[in-house]
Amino acid sequence: MSWTRSLLAALAVCVLLLTGTVGCGSGGAREQGENGVSPSPVGKVLDDTDDEGRHYREVDEDDAPEVGIEVQPDPDGDGSWDVRLTLRDFRFSPPGAKARALAGRGLAHLFVDGRLVTRLRTPECRLASGLVPRGTHQVTVRLYADDGTVWAVDGEPVESTAAITASEAETAATPTATSKPSTAALSVQGTGFRTGGQGSPDRAGKAS
C-alpha cells in the first residue's frame, strides 16, 4: 500500500513539472514587458553621475542620440533669448511617460552656467532675461532617458553648449544656484532656425 502511494506521489510530481505549474522562486522570475515579451536593457548604467547625481547610461556611438543647441537674442529686444535644439535619433517622450529607458527617447535639461533652469519636452523655448544677466554665459542642453539616467557615449554625457553674451544689465532678479527650476521663465515659441551662437554636436553629442 505504501509502495502504491509513493508511486502515485512520484507521478504527480512528474505531471507538475511537465505542465510547468511548479514555480522557480523569485530568483527565476523575469519582468514581462508589453505583449508578454521581456524588455531588453538599453545600454549600461555607469557609476559616473552628473552634478545632480544622475547616473550615466552608456550606449554605443552608432546607437547614441545627438543634440545641438542654438541661442539667439529675441528679436523683440526685451532681453530674452530664443533657444532651439537640433536632434538626431532622439524623440521627446510625452509628459507622464513611464520611468524606463527606451532607446532614443526621453527629455532634455537646460542649464545656464551649470545651473538647471528647466526640463524640456520641446525643441524650442524662450530663456527669460532674468536668467541671463550681463556678461558671458554657457547655455547647455543635456539628454536624459525617462528613468532619469543621462544618455552617454564613451563616458561623456550627450550634450551641447553655446556661449552667449548679454551686453546690457538686466533689471529682473537673477535666480541663485539654489533656486528651483523655473518653468514660468520659459515659454514655447516658433521662430525659425537661425545661425550664430550655436553648438553643433559631434557623434558623442558634445559641442564642437
HELIX and SHEET records of a PDB file:
HELIX    1   1 SER A    2  THR A   19  1                                  18    
HELIX    2   2 SER A   26  GLY A   28  5                                   3    
HELIX    3   3 GLU A   34  GLY A   36  5                                   3    
HELIX    4   4 GLU A   61  ASP A   63  5                                   3    
HELIX    5   5 SER A  129  LEU A  131  5                                   3    
SHEET    1   A 4 LYS A  44  THR A  49  0                                        
SHEET    2   A 4 HIS A  55  GLU A  58 -1                                        
SHEET    3   A 4 VAL A 150  VAL A 153  1                                        
SHEET    4   A 4 GLU A 156  PRO A 157 -1                                        
SHEET    1   B 5 LEU A 186  SER A 187  0                                        
SHEET    2   B 5 GLU A 124  LEU A 127 -1                                        
SHEET    3   B 5 TRP A  81  ARG A  88 -1                                        
SHEET    4   B 5 GLU A  66  PRO A  73 -1                                        
SHEET    5   B 5 GLN A 198  GLY A 199 -1                                        
SHEET    1   C 3 ARG A  91  PHE A  92  0                                        
SHEET    2   C 3 ARG A 105  VAL A 112  1                                        
SHEET    3   C 3 ARG A 115  LEU A 120 -1                                        
SHEET    1   D 4 ARG A  91  PHE A  92  0                                        
SHEET    2   D 4 ARG A 105  VAL A 112  1                                        
SHEET    3   D 4 GLY A 135  TYR A 144 -1                                        
SHEET    4   D 4 GLU A 159  ALA A 166 -1                                        
END                                                                             
